[in-house]
């Protein structure tokens, strides 16, 4: 299950950033939304100097998988 439509169109870091922020809007509480938005910003700061295209694609793939897990767990209520 994909958190929201469009994951297959994410190929660049900026697209990923926007996609993840859109996912946050679907979380049930403002507290969760703020928590994950902060985590997304921090992750982007940590990886800002990454310049290996293969590594960037790995990071994008993992981030989408992680977003899928978070959305599935939070929206279905199964932790």
Protein Blocks (a to p, Z undefined) as FASTA:
>chain_A
ZZbghjlmpcbfklmmmmmmmmmmmpmbfklmmmmmmmmmmmmmmmmmpcbfklmmmmmm
mmmmmmmmmmmmmmnopZZ
